[in-house]
């Protein structure tokens, strides 16, 4: 009997925050407010969500700046 287990990062984009220059890659890209969850999988089915990060992500290079829960909610509610 085989047991197939693994892990997966699940990134959900909440909203865009406007254009700015990324300090990592130098591209003028649109900042994205995102949630990232790290999950363990069993037979490719997500079983347990281990960590949850909230932050601002650069879609070009993948740099991720973590935010506190209060900062994340403030940016999410801002128009």
C-alpha positions as semicolon CSV with decimal commas, in nm:
position;residue;x (nm);y (nm);z (nm)
1;X;0,000;0,000;0,000
2;X;0,130;0,344;-0,093
3;X;0,060;0,665;0,094
4;X;0,109;0,981;-0,108
5;X;0,162;1,290;0,107
6;X;0,306;1,631;0,039
7;X;0,262;2,002;0,088
8;X;0,129;2,294;-0,106
9;X;0,133;2,674;-0,089
10;X;-0,202;2,830;-0,167
11;X;-0,193;3,204;-0,249
12;X;-0,518;3,398;-0,270
13;X;-0,511;3,750;-0,414
14;X;-0,745;3,982;-0,225
15;X;-0,701;4,309;-0,418
16;X;-0,451;4,527;-0,601
17;X;-0,296;4,828;-0,431
18;X;-0,157;5,030;-0,722
19;X;0,172;5,052;-0,905
20;X;0,511;5,097;-0,742
21;X;0,872;4,990;-0,795
22;X;0,958;4,659;-0,629
23;X;1,269;4,690;-0,407
24;X;1,374;4,335;-0,496
25;X;1,344;4,315;-0,878
26;X;1,321;4,683;-0,973
27;X;1,012;4,645;-1,194
28;X;0,728;4,896;-1,180
29;X;0,448;4,651;-1,102
30;X;0,110;4,648;-0,936
31;X;0,130;4,561;-0,565
32;X;-0,104;4,279;-0,465
33;X;-0,258;4,219;-0,123
34;X;-0,255;3,842;-0,070
35;X;-0,305;3,559;0,179
36;X;-0,071;3,261;0,170
37;X;-0,157;2,928;0,335
38;X;0,079;2,631;0,369
39;X;-0,110;2,301;0,368
40;X;-0,021;1,937;0,413
41;X;-0,187;1,704;0,163
42;X;-0,277;1,337;0,164
43;X;-0,345;1,183;-0,177
44;X;-0,343;1,540;-0,318
45;X;-0,628;1,648;-0,086
46;X;-0,547;1,937;0,153
47;X;-0,578;1,805;0,510
48;X;-0,422;2,054;0,752
49;X;-0,352;2,424;0,706
50;X;-0,031;2,484;0,902
51;X;0,063;2,848;0,853
52;X;-0,120;3,153;0,727
53;X;0,061;3,468;0,615
54;X;-0,089;3,797;0,506
55;X;0,107;4,050;0,308
56;X;0,195;4,246;-0,001
57;X;0,331;4,047;-0,294
58;X;0,520;4,139;-0,613
59;X;0,376;3,933;-0,900
60;X;0,699;3,958;-1,103
61;X;0,955;3,816;-0,859
62;X;0,733;3,675;-0,582
63;X;0,878;3,888;-0,302
64;X;0,642;3,878;-0,005
65;X;0,630;4,142;0,269
66;X;0,441;4,012;0,571
67;X;0,185;4,234;0,744
68;X;0,023;4,213;1,084
69;X;-0,347;4,128;1,100
70;X;-0,440;4,490;1,177
71;X;-0,233;4,628;0,886
72;X;-0,384;4,372;0,651
73;X;-0,743;4,458;0,750
74;X;-0,671;4,831;0,713
75;X;-0,537;4,786;0,359
76;X;-0,821;4,552;0,268
77;X;-1,088;4,802;0,375
78;X;-0,919;5,106;0,219
79;X;-1,077;5,222;-0,108
